[in-house]
Amino acid sequence: MLHPPLDCKILAVPVQEGAGRMGCEMGPAAFRAADLAGAITELGHSVRDLGTLLPAQPRRLHHDNPALEHLPEVVAWIEALTQAAYEASAEGFPIFVGGDHSLAAGSIPGLARRAQALGKPFFVLWLDAHPDFHTLESTTSGHLHGTPVAYFTGLKSFDGIFPPLPVPVDPQNVCMMGIRSVDAAERAALRETEMTIHDMRAIDDHGIAPLLSAFLKRVEEADGLLHVSFDVDFLDPSIAPGVGTPVVGGPTLREAHLLMEMLHESGRVTSLDLVELNPFLDERGRTALLMVDLVGSLMGRSILDRSKGTYR
C-alpha cells in the first residue's frame, strides 16, 4: 500500500525522574546519533527537529504513599508535554523521543485532546513488557514510569496530583502487546479493565499478525487516529540490551519488524513515542540502531515492494 509522505516532527523529552535507573535522559541524544532523522528522510518523508522540551516549574505536591519518587518533577514534565503534544499534533506526525515511559502520561493526553478537537476516535497501541497500570497508591517501587496507563485511562488515583485529564482515553481503545511482567496489584486492576491485552503467551499461541490485525481492523472501522507508544523493553533484551528494565522472553527481531510493517501498511498511525532507551546500558549503540531500523519499517521500508502483489 502506498501512502503520502509524512511531515514528521521530533521532540526530545529527556525525562528520567520516572525511572529507577539513571541514563534515560541520554535517550534523545542516542537517537540523534543513530540518525533517526536521516532514516526517516531517506524514505521520502520530511523531518523537523523541534528541539528539547523543558519541564514546567515543579509545584510542591504531597501524597500519602511514601514510596513515590520525584513526584513534583514528573508532574512538571507531564504538564509541559501535554500542551506540547497538543500543539505538535495540529499538523504532521509527531514523534516524542524519551526519556522514560512516564513521558506517555503527557504525550497521550495531549494527543487525545487533539483527536477530540478533530472529532476522531483515539486509539493507543502500547508496546511494552509492562502494563504500567499502577496507581499512586498501588506502586511499591515509587517509580512513576509504571503509572501512565492508569492515569490516561482515567483512574481516579491521580486527582489533584497529576494534571486534570482533558480527555480520558477509552480503555476499549487501548491494545497492549508484549506484556510479560505484571505486579500483583496491576494484575488485579487489569481484571477490571476493558483494554485488550496480549501477553507473550497470546503471541506464542496466535502470532503477532492476527492479534495486531484484529486491533487495526477496529481502528479502521472507527476511522480512528492511532498512537504507538514503543518502550524498548517490549523487545527481547538479547536484541535490545540498552534498557533499564529488561525482561527476557520478548518479541524477536523479525516479529518486531513484522509489527512495524503492518502498522505502516494500515496507514492509521498518526504519532509515536520512543521511550526507555538507556545508552549507558547499551552495547556500542546496538539498541539505538535497532530502534531506528524499526522506525524505518514503520515509515515504509520493506525488503521488496509489496504493493506489486504476491511474489513467486
C-alpha positions in Angstrom: 0.0 0.0 0.0 1.3 3.4 -0.9 1.0 6.3 1.5 1.8 10.0 1.0 5.0 11.4 2.6 4.7 12.4 6.2 5.8 15.7 7.8 7.5 14.3 10.9 8.2 16.4 13.9 10.7 15.1 16.5 10.5 16.4 20.1 13.1 15.3 22.6 11.8 14.7 26.1 14.7 13.8 28.4 12.7 12.8 31.4 14.4 10.3 33.6 12.8 11.0 37.0 10.1 8.4 36.4 12.6 5.6 36.1 14.6 3.7 38.7 17.9 4.0 36.9 19.9 6.9 35.6 20.6 7.2 31.8 17.2 7.6 30.1 17.8 11.3 29.7 20.5 10.5 27.2 18.0 8.6 25.0 17.2 11.5 22.7 20.9 12.1 22.0 21.4 8.5 21.2 18.5 8.5 18.7 20.1 11.6 17.1 23.5 9.9 17.0 21.8 6.8 15.4 20.5 9.2 12.7 16.7 8.8 13.4 16.0 11.9 11.2 18.2 10.5 8.3 16.4 7.1 8.4 13.1 8.9 8.0 14.1 11.3 5.3 15.7 8.5 3.3 12.2 7.1 2.9 10.9 10.3 1.4 9.4 11.9 4.5 10.3 15.3 5.8 11.6 15.9 9.3 11.6 18.9 11.6 13.5 18.7 14.9 11.5 20.7 17.5 14.4 20.6 19.9 14.3 19.6 23.5 11.3 20.1 25.8 11.8 21.7 29.1 9.6 20.8 32.1 7.2 23.2 33.8 8.1 24.7 37.1 7.7 21.9 39.7 5.0 22.5 42.3 5.0 21.4 45.9 3.0 18.1 45.9 2.2 15.6 48.6 0.8 12.1 48.5 0.3 9.7 51.4 2.3 6.9 49.6 5.9 7.4 51.0 7.4 5.3 48.2 6.7 7.8 45.4 9.8 9.3 43.9 10.3 12.6 42.2 6.5 13.3 42.1 6.8 17.1 41.6 9.4 16.7 38.8 7.4 14.1 36.9 4.2 16.1 37.1 6.1 19.1 35.8 7.2 17.1 32.7 3.6 15.9 32.2 2.2 19.4 32.3 4.7 20.7 29.8 4.4 17.7 27.4 0.6 17.6 27.4 0.5 21.1 26.0 3.4 20.4 23.6 1.9 17.2 22.3 -1.4 19.0 21.6 0.4 21.8 19.7 2.7 19.4 17.8 -0.2 17.3 16.6 -2.0 20.2 15.0 -0.4 19.0 11.7 2.1 16.4 10.8 3.4 13.3 12.5 4.8 14.0 16.0 7.5 11.6 17.4 8.2 12.0 21.1 11.7 10.7 22.0 12.4 9.9 25.6 13.2 9.6 28.3 11.4 7.1 30.4 7.8 5.9 29.9 6.3 8.5 32.2 6.5 10.5 29.0 3.3 8.8 27.9 1.4 10.5 30.7 2.0 13.7 28.8 2.1 12.8 25.1 -1.1 10.7 25.2 -3.4 13.1 27.0 -2.3 15.9 24.6 -2.9 13.7 21.6 -6.3 12.6 22.9 -7.3 16.3 23.2 -6.3 16.8 19.6 -8.3 13.8 18.4 -11.3 15.2 20.2 -10.8 18.6 18.5 -10.7 16.8 15.2 -13.8 14.7 16.0 -11.9 11.5 15.7 -11.8 8.4 17.9 -8.3 7.9 19.5 -6.6 4.6 19.9 -3.4 3.6 21.6 -1.1 0.6 20.8 1.0 0.0 23.9 4.2 -1.9 23.1 5.9 -2.8 26.5 6.9 -5.7 28.7 4.9 -4.0 31.5 1.3 -2.7 31.6 2.3 0.4 33.6 -1.1 0.3 35.3 -0.1 1.2 38.8 -1.9 3.9 40.7 -0.2 6.4 43.0 -1.5 4.2 45.9 -0.5 0.8 44.5 3.1 1.3 43.4 5.6 0.0 45.9 8.7 0.9 43.8 7.5 4.6 43.6 8.8 4.8 40.0 6.2 6.8 38.1 7.0 5.3 34.7 4.8 2.5 36.0 1.7 4.7 36.2 0.8 6.3 32.8 -1.8 3.9 31.5 -3.8 4.1 34.7 -3.6 7.8 34.5 -4.6 8.4 30.9 -7.4 5.9 31.1 -9.0 8.0 33.9 -8.4 6.1 37.1 -9.2 8.5 40.0 -6.0 7.9 41.9 -4.3 10.9 40.2 -7.0 13.5 41.0 -5.4 16.6 42.5 -1.8 15.4 41.8 -1.4 14.9 38.1 -2.9 17.5 35.7 -6.6 17.1 35.1 -7.2 15.0 32.0 -8.6 17.0 29.1 -9.9 13.8 27.6 -9.5 10.3 29.2 -8.6 7.6 26.7 -11.4 5.0 26.4 -9.9 1.7 27.7 -11.7 -0.2 24.9 -9.4 1.7 22.5 -6.2 0.6 24.1 -4.3 -2.5 23.0 -1.2 -3.8 24.8 1.2 -6.2 23.2 4.3 -8.0 24.6 3.2 -7.9 28.2 5.3 -10.3 30.4 6.0 -8.6 33.7 2.9 -7.7 35.8 2.8 -6.9 39.5 0.1 -8.4 41.7 -1.7 -5.0 42.2 -1.7 -4.4 38.4 -3.0 -7.9 37.7 -6.0 -7.3 40.0 -6.7 -3.9 38.4 -6.3 -5.3 34.9 -9.1 -7.8 35.5 -11.5 -4.9 35.8 -10.4 -3.0 32.7 -11.8 -3.3 29.1 -8.3 -2.9 27.5 -7.2 -5.5 25.0 -4.1 -7.2 26.5 -1.9 -9.6 24.5 0.8 -11.0 26.7 3.6 -13.1 25.4 1.6 -16.3 25.8 -1.0 -14.9 23.5 1.7 -14.0 20.9 3.2 -17.5 21.3 -0.2 -19.1 20.8 -1.5 -17.0 17.9 1.4 -15.0 16.5 1.7 -11.2 16.3 0.0 -10.8 12.9 -3.6 -12.0 13.7 -3.6 -10.2 17.0 -2.5 -6.9 15.6 -4.7 -7.3 12.5 -7.8 -7.6 14.7 -6.9 -4.3 16.5 -6.1 -2.5 13.3 -9.4 -3.6 11.9 -11.2 -1.9 14.8 -9.2 1.3 14.3 -10.0 1.2 10.6 -13.7 0.7 11.1 -13.9 3.6 13.6 -11.9 5.8 11.2 -9.6 6.5 14.3 -6.3 8.0 15.0 -3.6 5.6 16.3 -0.8 6.4 18.6 2.0 3.9 19.1 3.9 4.0 22.4 7.0 1.9 22.0 9.1 1.0 25.1 12.5 -0.5 24.3 11.8 -3.3 26.8 9.0 -4.6 24.5 11.8 -6.2 22.7 13.8 -9.2 24.0 16.9 -8.0 25.8 19.0 -10.3 23.7 18.5 -8.0 20.7 17.9 -4.7 22.7 20.1 -4.6 25.8 20.0 -0.8 26.2 17.2 -0.6 28.7 16.9 -0.3 32.4 14.1 -2.8 32.9 14.9 -5.8 30.7 12.6 -8.7 30.8 13.6 -11.9 28.9 11.2 -13.7 26.6 10.1 -10.7 24.4 9.4 -10.4 20.7 12.1 -11.3 18.3 13.7 -9.1 15.7 11.5 -10.5 12.9 8.4 -10.2 15.0 9.1 -6.6 15.8 9.7 -5.7 12.1 6.6 -7.5 11.1 4.6 -5.5 13.6 6.0 -2.2 12.3 5.5 -3.2 8.7 1.9 -4.0 9.4 1.4 -0.7 11.2 2.8 1.1 8.1 0.5 -0.8 5.7 -2.5 0.1 7.8 -1.9 3.8 7.2 -3.5 4.5 10.6 -0.5 5.6 12.8 -0.5 9.3 13.4 2.0 9.7 16.3 4.7 7.8 18.1 6.5 7.5 21.4 10.1 6.1 21.6 11.0 5.6 25.2 13.3 3.9 27.8 16.4 3.8 25.7 19.3 3.9 28.1 22.6 4.4 26.2 24.6 3.9 29.4 23.4 0.2 29.3 23.7 -0.3 25.5 26.4 -2.1 23.6 28.1 0.3 21.0 24.8 1.8 20.1 23.2 -1.5 19.2 19.8 -0.8 20.7 19.6 2.7 19.3 20.4 1.5 15.8 17.8 -1.3 16.1 15.1 1.1 17.2 15.9 3.5 14.3 15.7 0.5 12.0 12.3 -0.4 13.3 11.1 3.2 12.8 12.2 2.7 9.2 9.9 -0.2 8.9 7.0 1.9 10.4 7.8 4.6 7.9 7.7 2.3 4.9 11.0 0.4 4.5 10.5 -3.1 3.3 12.6 -5.9 1.7 10.6 -5.8 -1.5 7.8 -3.6 -2.9 4.8 -5.5 -1.6 2.4 -3.1 -3.4 3.0 -5.2 -6.6 1.3 -8.2 -5.1 2.4 -11.7 -4.2 5.9 -12.9 -5.0 6.5 -16.3 -6.5 
